[in-house]
Amino acid sequence: MCGIVGYIGRRDVAPLLLEGLQRLEYRGYDSAGIVITGKAAAGKPGALKMVKAKGRVRELEAKVPKRFAGTTGIAHTRWATHGAPSDENAHPHLDAENKVAVVHNGIIDNASELRARLTADGTVFLSETDTEVLVHLIARAQADTLEEKVREALRHVEGTYGIAVLHADFNDRIVVARNGSPVVLGIGEKEMFVASDVAALVAHTRQVVTLDDGEMATLKADDFRTYTTEGSTTTATPTTVEWEAESYDMGGHDTYMHKEISEQADAVDRVLRGRIDDRFSTVHLGGLNLDAREARGVRRIKILGCGTSYHAGQIGAQLIEELARIPADAEPASEFRYRNPVVDPDTLYIAVSQSGETYDVLAAVQELKRKGARVLGVVNVVGSAIAREADGGTYVHAGPEVCVVSTKCFTNTVVAFALFALHLGRIRDLSVADGKRIIDGLRRLPEQISEILANEDEIKRLAAEYADAKSMMFIGRVRGYPVAREASLKLKEVSYIHAEAYPASELKHGPLALIEPAMPTVAIVPDDDLLEKNRAAMEEIKARSGRILAVAHQVQEKADHTIVVPKNENELDPILMGIPLQLFAYHTALAMGRDIDKPRNLAKSVTVE
């Protein structure tokens, strides 16, 4: 959620850190801060200089003095967990002597206990945050090196963290550590970077090292080393980030959300490219590490994700059942590990995360691995924690997604599940003819997505008609229900209109009580074997004077308005039916004047529990 940026080298550090923070604004935050190591006087260590501000990075930048020189520093954007947004609660945090500075992503679970113990020993706290506890623990550590001081402090900490630490007495280095919250090192030419996200690094280097949980690193201007929190040396091999800095620009669009919606035809083409095998009417997914014999031994599939990834997993489970005839279901990862699940050796688990760092999903993966389960990852970020922890998996190749609200990554994730379902189906009992049918449908997707996007003006007009709604209902059956859930979430996230999603078959079991002219319904109505059932649901709504916006393959007479989408194969229709509703949410929010790329209270990468 929060963002970390750090630099050590020869360049003036403040502009670099502020630029890095700006590149991390999409993650969601409420305050920001920066601390640098000033030049040392003769025989004296350098002093730490700090500026913090509630609000946006531009407000922090306005507070930074013109004379703020230094070549080493760390900076942070905070998303409040302990303590309200304020200058005092913003990171970095300093100890009482202004020698130690820490920025921290994550949550220290035993912060209250540690704070009470430190207060009893005379420590005075200046903030309400859990992070300040860590600063004082480092300052009080009796070790001789900064690395040992940090290690000693971390022994007292329970919870998650990604941290970067400066110390005025050790101004030639930055020490960082990770446990459950991402930390990425950027390797430059006689300069080193650290960040919580590669977005802050790619403008300066594409050579990165991603720390594992329980790993630390020391960065100096011309070198770095990695080691465990127990002190054992680890081997770190830099990898090359495939995304360019330009990938994070708006590209002429007014918002990142609009840019990313408009990129979906190309993104889907990218996830298909090089994977289709026409000879055998199947696909190649080389990273699965699951041979044909193992695939045939799978008796059940459980998909775990959160939010949008969970909804993509629901569609994925349906695709797997339809094409591979393997029982499959999806479940929120945030609930999974707390219900003491039965881990079956014949069940294949699939973890879904856009960032590959979603804490709830990562924790579920680690619990499953501990119990001996086989886990695959479906992620967008190469080298991310889930990608490394899983036994295999596939990348969705959506490219960088900056807007907090996920659009193209959702679509590409569902396409990746279609590929995986086809792969399993052809290993099992799916015929050559059906394999070819699905492949032909997949190849039609990019052009059909472009056709939907070309209808944006009409969707914009419809959004303006419904923007006055205080609440909306979304309904669908079987294939349409996860589409309804995701569309409902999109509208909530970006417009703040209350929205609920229900299976259309459940309307008469309670939700019909809500239907009235002021409560519009969005109905997902694919032209499949449930068409008449969906039309019957719309009849029930119209009988109670409800307004209906249908998303369908043909104009629906019972609907007040219909967004017509092109028809694909029945199994693939959900991929297309969600896209106009992304535009609907976008233009509804635009009509209401919302901050579309930074919706309130939300963050892009949820790396805390």
C-alpha positions as CSV (number, residue, x, y, z in Angstrom):
1,M,0.0,0.0,0.0
2,C,2.5,2.6,1.1
3,G,5.5,3.5,-1.0
4,I,9.3,3.4,-0.2
5,V,12.1,5.1,-2.2
6,G,15.7,5.3,-1.2
7,Y,19.0,6.4,-3.0
8,I,22.7,6.4,-2.2
9,G,25.2,7.6,-4.7
10,R,26.7,10.9,-6.1
11,R,23.6,12.7,-7.3
12,D,21.5,15.3,-5.4
13,V,19.1,13.0,-3.6
14,A,16.0,15.1,-2.9
15,P,14.8,15.5,-6.5
16,L,15.4,11.7,-7.1
17,L,13.3,10.8,-4.1
18,L,10.5,13.2,-4.9
19,E,10.3,11.8,-8.4
20,G,10.2,8.3,-7.1
21,L,7.4,9.2,-4.7
22,Q,5.4,10.7,-7.6
23,R,5.8,7.4,-9.5
24,L,4.3,5.6,-6.5
25,E,1.4,7.9,-6.0
26,Y,-0.9,5.4,-7.7
27,R,-0.5,3.0,-4.8
28,G,-2.7,5.1,-2.5
29,Y,-1.5,7.3,0.4
30,D,-2.4,10.2,2.7
31,S,0.9,11.7,3.7
32,A,4.5,11.8,2.6
33,G,8.0,12.5,3.9
34,I,11.7,12.6,3.1
35,V,14.9,12.4,5.1
36,I,18.4,12.8,3.8
37,T,21.9,12.6,5.3
38,G,23.6,16.0,5.2
39,K,27.3,16.5,4.6
40,A,29.5,15.7,7.6
41,A,31.5,18.5,9.3
42,A,35.2,17.9,10.2
43,G,35.3,15.1,12.6
44,K,31.6,14.9,13.0
45,P,29.0,12.6,11.4
46,G,26.4,14.0,9.0
47,A,23.1,15.2,10.4
48,L,19.7,13.9,9.3
49,K,17.4,16.5,7.7
50,M,13.7,15.7,7.4
51,V,10.5,17.2,5.8
52,K,7.0,15.6,6.2
53,A,3.6,16.7,5.1
54,K,0.0,15.5,5.2
55,G,-1.5,15.2,1.8
56,R,0.0,14.8,-1.7
57,V,3.6,14.6,-2.8
58,R,3.3,18.1,-4.3
59,E,2.6,19.5,-0.9
60,L,5.7,17.8,0.5
61,E,7.7,19.1,-2.5
62,A,6.5,22.7,-1.7
63,K,7.8,22.3,1.9
64,V,11.3,21.1,0.9
65,P,13.8,24.0,1.4
66,K,16.0,25.1,-1.5
67,R,19.0,24.2,0.5
68,F,18.4,20.6,1.1
69,A,21.6,19.0,-0.3
70,G,22.7,15.4,0.2
71,T,23.5,12.3,-1.7
72,T,21.8,9.7,0.6
73,G,18.2,9.6,1.6
74,I,14.9,7.7,2.0
75,A,11.3,8.8,1.4
76,H,7.8,7.4,1.9
77,T,4.2,7.8,1.1
78,R,1.9,6.6,3.9
79,W,-1.5,4.9,3.9
80,A,-2.8,5.3,7.5
81,T,-3.1,2.2,9.7
82,H,-2.0,3.3,13.1
83,G,-3.0,7.0,13.7
84,A,-4.9,9.4,11.4
85,P,-3.2,11.2,8.5
86,S,-1.1,14.0,9.9
87,D,2.4,15.6,9.7
88,E,3.4,13.8,12.9
89,N,2.2,10.4,11.8
90,A,3.8,10.7,8.3
91,H,7.0,8.7,7.7
92,P,10.0,8.9,8.1
93,H,10.2,8.7,11.9
94,L,13.3,9.7,13.9
95,D,14.6,8.7,17.3
96,A,15.0,11.2,20.2
97,E,18.6,12.1,19.1
98,N,17.7,12.5,15.4
99,K,20.2,9.9,14.5
100,V,18.0,7.1,13.2
101,A,15.4,7.4,10.5
102,V,13.0,4.6,9.4
103,V,10.4,4.3,6.7
104,H,8.2,1.2,7.0
105,N,5.5,-0.6,5.0
106,G,3.4,-3.2,6.9
107,I,2.0,-3.5,10.4
108,I,3.8,-4.3,13.7
109,D,1.3,-6.6,15.5
110,N,2.9,-6.2,18.9
111,A,3.4,-2.4,18.7
112,S,1.2,-1.7,21.7
113,E,3.2,-4.0,23.9
114,L,6.5,-2.6,22.7
115,R,5.3,1.0,23.0
116,A,4.3,0.4,26.7
117,R,7.7,-1.2,27.5
118,L,9.6,1.6,25.8
119,T,7.5,4.3,27.5
120,A,8.1,2.7,30.9
121,D,11.8,3.0,30.1
122,G,11.5,6.8,29.4
123,T,11.0,6.9,25.7
124,V,8.8,9.8,24.5
125,F,6.7,9.1,21.4
126,L,5.9,11.8,19.0
127,S,3.4,9.9,16.8
128,E,0.6,7.4,17.0
129,T,2.3,5.0,14.6
130,D,3.5,1.5,15.1
131,T,6.6,2.3,13.0
132,E,8.0,4.7,15.7
133,V,8.5,1.7,18.0
134,L,11.0,0.3,15.5
135,V,13.0,3.5,15.3
136,H,13.5,3.6,19.1
137,L,14.4,-0.1,19.2
138,I,17.1,0.5,16.6
139,A,18.4,3.6,18.5
140,R,18.6,1.7,21.8
141,A,20.3,-1.4,20.3
142,Q,23.8,-1.9,21.7
143,A,25.3,-3.5,18.6
144,D,28.4,-1.9,16.9
145,T,27.1,-1.9,13.3
146,L,23.9,-0.6,11.8
147,E,23.2,-4.0,10.4
148,E,23.4,-5.5,13.8
149,K,21.3,-2.7,15.3
150,V,18.5,-3.4,12.8
151,R,18.7,-7.1,13.3
152,E,18.6,-6.8,17.1
153,A,15.5,-4.5,16.8
154,L,13.7,-6.9,14.4
155,R,14.1,-9.8,16.9
156,H,11.5,-8.0,19.0
157,V,9.0,-7.3,16.2
158,E,6.0,-9.4,15.3
159,G,4.2,-8.6,12.1
160,T,5.0,-7.5,8.5
161,Y,7.5,-5.0,7.3
162,G,9.4,-3.6,4.4
163,I,11.9,-1.1,5.9
164,A,14.7,1.2,5.0
165,V,17.0,2.7,7.7
166,L,19.4,5.6,7.8
167,H,21.8,6.3,10.7
168,A,23.8,9.5,11.0
169,D,26.7,7.6,12.5
170,F,26.7,5.2,9.5
171,N,26.1,7.7,6.6
172,D,27.7,5.5,4.0
173,R,24.9,3.0,3.8
174,I,21.2,2.3,3.8
175,V,20.0,-0.9,5.5
176,V,16.8,-2.5,4.3
177,A,14.8,-5.6,5.4
178,R,11.7,-7.5,4.3
179,N,9.1,-9.7,5.9
180,G,5.8,-9.8,4.0
181,S,6.0,-6.4,2.4
182,P,8.0,-5.9,-0.9
183,V,11.5,-4.4,-1.0
184,V,13.3,-4.1,-4.4
185,L,16.9,-3.0,-4.9
186,G,17.9,-1.1,-8.0
187,I,21.4,-1.6,-9.2
188,G,23.0,1.4,-10.9
189,E,26.4,2.6,-12.0
190,K,28.1,3.6,-8.7
191,E,24.7,4.3,-7.2
192,M,22.0,2.2,-5.6
193,F,18.3,2.5,-5.2
194,V,15.7,0.8,-3.1
195,A,11.9,0.9,-3.5
196,S,8.7,-0.9,-2.6
197,D,7.8,-1.1,-6.3
198,V,9.8,-1.2,-9.6
199,A,7.8,1.8,-10.8
200,A,10.0,4.0,-8.7
201,L,13.2,2.5,-10.3
202,V,12.7,2.0,-14.0
203,A,13.5,5.6,-14.9
204,H,17.0,5.0,-13.6
205,T,17.8,1.3,-13.8
206,R,16.2,-1.9,-15.0
207,Q,18.6,-4.2,-13.0
208,V,16.8,-5.2,-9.8
209,V,17.0,-7.6,-6.9
210,T,13.8,-8.5,-5.0
211,L,14.3,-9.5,-1.4
212,D,12.7,-12.6,0.0
213,D,10.9,-12.6,3.4
214,G,13.5,-12.8,6.2
215,E,16.1,-11.1,4.0
216,M,18.1,-7.9,4.6
217,A,20.4,-5.9,2.5
218,T,23.1,-3.2,2.9
219,L,23.3,-0.6,0.1
220,K,26.5,1.5,-0.5
221,A,27.1,3.7,-3.4
222,D,29.2,1.2,-5.3
223,D,28.1,-2.1,-3.8
224,F,25.3,-4.1,-2.1
225,R,25.1,-7.3,-0.2
226,T,22.2,-9.4,1.0
227,Y,21.8,-11.7,4.0
228,T,19.2,-13.2,6.3
229,T,17.9,-11.6,9.5
230,E,19.9,-14.3,11.2
231,G,23.1,-13.1,9.6
232,S,23.7,-15.7,6.9
233,T,24.9,-14.4,3.5
234,T,22.5,-14.9,0.6
235,T,23.1,-14.9,-3.1
236,A,21.3,-12.2,-5.0
237,T,21.3,-12.2,-8.8
238,P,19.9,-9.1,-10.5
239,T,17.2,-9.6,-13.1
240,T,16.1,-7.2,-15.8
241,V,12.7,-5.5,-15.6
242,E,10.8,-5.8,-18.9
243,W,8.8,-2.6,-18.5
244,E,10.1,0.8,-19.6
245,A,9.7,4.1,-17.7
246,E,7.3,5.2,-20.5
247,S,5.0,2.4,-19.6
248,Y,4.0,4.4,-16.5
249,D,3.1,7.6,-18.5
250,M,-0.5,8.5,-19.3
251,G,0.2,8.4,-23.1
252,G,-2.1,11.3,-23.9
253,H,-5.1,10.1,-21.8
254,D,-6.6,12.2,-19.0
255,T,-6.4,9.4,-16.5
256,Y,-4.5,6.1,-16.1
257,M,-7.8,4.3,-15.8
258,H,-8.9,5.4,-19.2
259,K,-5.5,4.6,-20.7
260,E,-5.5,1.1,-19.2
261,I,-9.1,0.4,-20.4
262,S,-8.1,1.5,-23.9
263,E,-5.0,-0.8,-23.8
264,Q,-7.0,-4.0,-23.4
265,A,-7.0,-5.2,-27.0
266,D,-3.2,-5.0,-27.2
267,A,-2.9,-6.5,-23.7
268,V,-5.0,-9.5,-24.6
269,D,-3.1,-10.0,-27.8
270,R,0.1,-10.0,-25.7
271,V,-1.1,-12.7,-23.3
272,L,-2.1,-14.9,-26.3
273,R,1.1,-14.3,-28.3
274,G,3.3,-17.4,-28.7
275,R,1.1,-19.6,-26.6
276,I,-1.4,-21.1,-29.1
277,D,-0.6,-24.5,-30.6
278,D,-2.8,-24.9,-33.7
279,R,-1.5,-28.4,-34.5
280,F,-3.0,-29.9,-31.4
281,S,-5.7,-27.3,-30.8
282,T,-4.2,-26.5,-27.4
283,V,-1.8,-23.9,-25.8
284,H,1.7,-23.9,-24.4
285,L,2.1,-22.6,-20.8
286,G,5.7,-23.3,-20.1
287,G,5.9,-21.9,-16.6
288,L,3.3,-24.3,-15.0
289,N,5.9,-27.0,-14.1
290,L,2.9,-29.4,-14.4
291,D,3.4,-32.3,-16.8
292,A,0.5,-34.2,-18.5
293,R,0.5,-37.0,-16.0
294,E,0.4,-34.6,-13.0
295,A,-2.4,-32.6,-14.7
296,R,-4.5,-35.7,-15.1
297,G,-4.0,-36.5,-11.4
298,V,-5.6,-33.3,-10.3
299,R,-9.0,-34.0,-8.8
300,R,-10.0,-30.5,-7.7
301,I,-8.8,-26.9,-8.2
302,K,-9.1,-24.1,-5.6
303,I,-8.5,-20.5,-6.7
304,L,-7.5,-17.9,-4.2
305,G,-7.5,-14.1,-4.7
306,C,-8.8,-10.8,-3.2
307,G,-11.1,-8.2,-4.7
308,T,-10.8,-8.1,-8.5
309,S,-8.5,-11.1,-8.6
310,Y,-11.1,-13.1,-6.7
311,H,-13.7,-12.2,-9.3
312,A,-11.3,-13.2,-12.1
313,G,-10.8,-16.5,-10.2
314,Q,-14.6,-17.1,-10.1
315,I,-14.7,-16.8,-13.9
316,G,-11.6,-19.0,-14.1
317,A,-13.2,-21.7,-12.0
318,Q,-16.2,-21.8,-14.3
319,L,-13.9,-22.0,-17.3
320,I,-12.0,-24.9,-15.8
321,E,-15.1,-26.8,-14.9
322,E,-16.6,-26.2,-18.4
323,L,-13.5,-27.0,-20.5
324,A,-11.5,-29.4,-18.3
325,R,-14.4,-31.0,-16.3
326,I,-12.4,-30.7,-13.1
327,P,-14.4,-29.4,-10.0
328,A,-13.2,-25.9,-9.3
329,D,-14.1,-23.0,-7.1
330,A,-12.8,-19.6,-6.0
331,E,-12.5,-18.3,-2.5
332,P,-11.2,-15.0,-0.9
333,A,-7.6,-15.6,0.1
334,S,-8.2,-13.3,3.1
335,E,-10.7,-15.8,4.6
336,F,-9.0,-19.1,3.4
337,R,-6.2,-19.5,5.9
338,Y,-8.3,-18.5,8.9
339,R,-10.8,-21.3,8.6
340,N,-8.3,-24.1,9.1
341,P,-8.9,-25.5,5.6
342,V,-8.5,-29.1,4.7
343,V,-5.5,-29.3,2.3
344,D,-6.1,-32.2,-0.1
345,P,-3.0,-33.6,-1.9
346,D,-5.1,-34.1,-5.0
347,T,-6.2,-30.5,-5.1
348,L,-4.3,-27.9,-7.2
349,Y,-4.3,-24.4,-5.6
350,I,-4.0,-21.3,-7.8
351,A,-3.0,-17.9,-6.2
352,V,-4.1,-14.8,-8.2
353,S,-2.6,-11.4,-7.6
354,Q,-2.0,-8.5,-10.0
355,S,1.0,-7.2,-8.0
356,G,2.2,-10.7,-7.0
357,E,2.6,-9.1,-3.5
358,T,-0.9,-9.1,-2.1
359,Y,-0.3,-10.0,1.5
360,D,-3.5,-12.0,2.1
361,V,-2.7,-14.1,-1.0
362,L,0.9,-14.5,-0.2
363,A,0.2,-15.6,3.4
364,A,-2.3,-18.2,2.0
365,V,0.4,-19.5,-0.4
366,Q,2.9,-19.8,2.4
367,E,0.4,-21.7,4.6
368,L,-0.4,-24.0,1.7
369,K,3.3,-24.7,1.0
370,R,3.8,-25.4,4.7
371,K,1.1,-28.1,4.4
372,G,2.6,-29.7,1.3
373,A,0.1,-28.4,-1.3
374,R,1.0,-27.7,-4.9
375,V,0.5,-24.0,-5.7
376,L,0.5,-22.2,-9.0
377,G,0.6,-18.4,-9.3
378,V,-1.3,-16.2,-11.8
379,V,0.4,-12.8,-11.5
380,N,1.3,-9.7,-13.6
381,V,4.7,-8.9,-12.1
382,V,7.7,-11.0,-12.9
383,G,9.8,-11.9,-9.9
384,S,7.2,-10.9,-7.4
385,A,6.9,-12.8,-4.1
386,I,4.0,-15.0,-5.1
387,A,5.7,-15.9,-8.4
388,R,8.8,-16.9,-6.4
389,E,6.9,-18.8,-3.7
390,A,4.7,-20.8,-6.1
391,D,5.7,-24.1,-7.7
392,G,4.9,-22.7,-11.1
393,G,2.4,-20.5,-12.8
394,T,1.7,-18.0,-15.6
395,Y,2.2,-14.3,-16.2
396,V,-0.7,-12.4,-17.5
397,H,1.5,-9.8,-19.4
398,A,-1.0,-6.9,-19.0
399,G,1.9,-4.4,-18.6
400,P,2.1,-1.9,-15.8
401,E,-1.3,-1.0,-14.3
402,V,-1.1,2.3,-12.4
403,C,-4.7,3.2,-11.6
404,V,-5.8,1.8,-8.2
405,V,-8.9,0.4,-10.0
406,S,-7.9,-2.7,-12.0
407,T,-9.2,-3.1,-15.5
408,K,-6.8,-4.5,-18.1
409,C,-5.2,-6.8,-15.5
410,F,-8.6,-8.3,-14.7
411,T,-9.3,-9.0,-18.3
412,N,-5.9,-10.5,-19.0
413,T,-6.2,-12.7,-15.9
414,V,-9.4,-14.1,-17.1
415,V,-7.9,-14.8,-20.5
416,A,-5.0,-16.5,-18.8
417,F,-7.5,-18.7,-17.0
418,A,-9.1,-19.5,-20.4
419,L,-5.7,-20.6,-21.7
420,F,-5.1,-22.7,-18.6
421,A,-8.6,-24.3,-18.8
422,L,-8.0,-25.1,-22.5
423,H,-4.6,-26.6,-21.7
424,L,-6.1,-28.9,-19.0
425,G,-9.1,-29.7,-21.1
426,R,-7.0,-30.9,-24.0
427,I,-4.9,-33.1,-21.7
428,R,-8.1,-34.6,-20.5
429,D,-11.3,-35.0,-22.5
430,L,-11.9,-31.8,-24.5
431,S,-12.1,-32.7,-28.2
432,V,-10.0,-31.3,-31.0
433,A,-13.0,-29.5,-32.4
434,D,-13.8,-27.8,-29.1
435,G,-10.2,-26.9,-28.7
436,K,-10.2,-25.3,-32.1
437,R,-13.5,-23.5,-31.3
438,I,-12.0,-21.9,-28.1
439,I,-8.8,-20.9,-29.9
440,D,-10.8,-19.2,-32.6
441,G,-12.8,-17.4,-30.0
442,L,-9.6,-16.3,-28.2
443,R,-8.2,-14.9,-31.4
444,R,-11.3,-12.9,-32.0
445,L,-11.1,-11.2,-28.6
446,P,-8.7,-8.3,-29.4
447,E,-10.8,-7.1,-32.4
448,Q,-14.1,-7.5,-30.4
449,I,-12.6,-5.5,-27.5
450,S,-11.7,-2.7,-29.9
451,E,-15.3,-2.8,-31.2
452,I,-16.6,-2.4,-27.7
453,L,-14.2,0.5,-26.9
454,A,-15.3,2.2,-30.1
455,N,-18.8,2.5,-28.5
456,E,-17.5,4.7,-25.7
457,D,-19.5,7.8,-26.5
458,E,-22.8,5.8,-26.1
459,I,-21.6,4.3,-22.8
460,K,-20.6,7.8,-21.6
461,R,-24.1,9.0,-22.4
462,L,-25.7,6.2,-20.5
463,A,-23.4,6.7,-17.5
464,A,-24.6,10.3,-17.3
465,E,-28.2,9.1,-17.1
466,Y,-27.5,6.8,-14.2
467,A,-25.0,9.0,-12.3
468,D,-27.7,10.4,-10.1
469,A,-28.4,6.9,-8.6
470,K,-27.7,6.5,-4.9
471,S,-27.5,2.8,-5.2
472,M,-27.5,0.2,-7.9
473,M,-28.1,-3.6,-8.3
474,F,-26.0,-5.8,-10.6
475,I,-27.4,-9.2,-11.5
476,G,-26.3,-12.2,-13.6
477,R,-26.6,-16.0,-13.7
478,V,-23.8,-18.5,-13.8
479,R,-21.3,-17.0,-16.3
480,G,-22.8,-13.6,-15.8
481,Y,-22.7,-13.5,-12.0
482,P,-18.9,-12.9,-11.5
483,V,-19.2,-10.2,-14.2
484,A,-21.9,-8.6,-12.2
485,R,-19.7,-8.8,-9.0
486,E,-16.7,-7.2,-10.7
487,A,-18.8,-4.5,-12.3
488,S,-20.4,-3.7,-9.0
489,L,-17.0,-3.4,-7.4
490,K,-15.7,-1.1,-10.1
491,L,-18.7,1.3,-9.6
492,K,-18.2,1.3,-5.9
493,E,-14.4,1.8,-6.1
494,V,-14.3,4.7,-8.5
495,S,-17.7,6.5,-8.2
496,Y,-18.5,5.7,-4.5
497,I,-22.1,4.8,-5.5
498,H,-23.3,1.9,-3.3
499,A,-23.8,-1.2,-5.4
500,E,-24.7,-4.8,-4.8
501,A,-24.3,-7.9,-7.0
502,Y,-26.6,-10.9,-6.8
503,P,-27.3,-14.0,-8.8
504,A,-30.4,-13.2,-10.9
505,S,-31.9,-16.4,-9.5
506,E,-31.7,-15.0,-6.0
507,L,-33.8,-11.8,-6.6
508,K,-37.0,-13.4,-5.4
509,H,-35.3,-14.6,-2.2
510,G,-34.9,-11.1,-0.7
511,P,-33.2,-8.5,-2.9
512,L,-36.5,-7.7,-4.8
513,A,-37.5,-5.8,-1.7
514,L,-35.0,-3.1,-2.7
515,I,-36.3,-2.6,-6.3
516,E,-37.9,0.8,-7.0
517,P,-37.6,3.5,-9.6
518,A,-34.6,5.1,-7.7
519,M,-32.7,1.8,-7.6
520,P,-31.5,0.9,-11.2
521,T,-30.4,-2.6,-12.0
522,V,-27.6,-3.6,-14.4
523,A,-28.4,-7.0,-15.9
524,I,-25.8,-9.2,-17.5
525,V,-27.7,-11.1,-20.3
526,P,-25.5,-13.3,-22.5
527,D,-27.2,-15.0,-25.4
528,D,-26.8,-18.5,-24.0
529,D,-29.0,-21.3,-22.6
530,L,-30.1,-19.1,-19.7
531,L,-31.3,-16.2,-21.9
532,E,-35.0,-16.7,-21.1
533,K,-34.2,-17.2,-17.4
534,N,-32.5,-13.8,-17.4
535,R,-35.3,-12.2,-19.3
536,A,-37.7,-13.5,-16.6
537,A,-35.6,-11.8,-13.9
538,M,-35.9,-8.5,-15.8
539,E,-39.7,-9.0,-16.0
540,E,-39.7,-9.3,-12.2
541,I,-37.8,-6.0,-11.9
542,K,-40.0,-4.1,-14.4
543,A,-43.1,-5.3,-12.6
544,R,-41.8,-3.4,-9.6
545,S,-41.0,-0.2,-11.7
546,G,-37.3,-0.8,-11.6
547,R,-35.0,0.8,-14.3
548,I,-32.8,-1.7,-16.2
549,L,-29.5,-1.3,-18.0
550,A,-28.8,-4.5,-19.8
551,V,-25.4,-5.7,-21.2
552,A,-26.4,-8.2,-23.8
553,H,-25.7,-9.6,-27.3
554,Q,-29.0,-8.2,-28.6
555,V,-31.3,-5.4,-27.6
556,Q,-33.5,-6.4,-24.7
557,E,-37.1,-5.2,-24.9
558,K,-37.6,-5.3,-21.1
559,A,-34.6,-3.1,-20.5
560,D,-34.7,0.7,-20.5
561,H,-31.2,0.7,-22.2
562,T,-29.0,-2.0,-23.7
563,I,-25.3,-2.0,-24.2
564,V,-24.8,-4.5,-27.1
565,V,-21.5,-6.4,-27.1
566,P,-20.2,-8.8,-29.8
567,K,-20.9,-12.5,-29.4
568,N,-18.0,-14.9,-28.8
569,E,-18.1,-18.5,-27.6
570,N,-20.4,-19.0,-24.6
571,E,-17.4,-19.8,-22.3
572,L,-15.5,-16.6,-23.4
573,D,-18.4,-14.2,-23.3
574,P,-17.8,-13.0,-19.7
575,I,-14.4,-11.5,-20.9
576,L,-16.2,-9.2,-23.2
577,M,-19.2,-8.4,-21.1
578,G,-17.2,-6.8,-18.3
579,I,-15.4,-4.2,-20.5
580,P,-18.3,-1.9,-21.2
581,L,-19.1,-1.8,-17.5
582,Q,-15.5,-0.6,-16.8
583,L,-16.2,2.3,-19.1
584,F,-19.6,2.8,-17.4
585,A,-18.0,3.0,-14.0
586,Y,-15.3,5.3,-15.4
587,H,-17.8,7.8,-17.0
588,T,-20.1,7.7,-14.0
589,A,-17.2,8.7,-11.8
590,L,-16.1,11.3,-14.3
591,A,-19.6,12.8,-14.3
592,M,-19.5,13.0,-10.5
593,G,-16.1,14.7,-10.4
594,R,-14.3,11.9,-8.6
595,D,-10.5,11.5,-8.4
596,I,-10.5,8.5,-10.7
597,D,-6.9,7.3,-10.4
598,K,-6.8,7.7,-6.6
599,P,-10.2,6.7,-5.1
600,R,-10.5,7.5,-1.4
601,N,-9.5,5.0,1.2
602,L,-8.0,2.6,-1.3
603,A,-4.5,1.5,-2.3
604,K,-3.3,-0.3,-5.4
605,S,-1.2,-3.0,-3.8
606,V,-2.6,-4.3,-0.5
607,T,0.5,-5.4,1.4
608,V,-0.9,-5.3,4.9
609,E,-3.5,-7.6,6.4
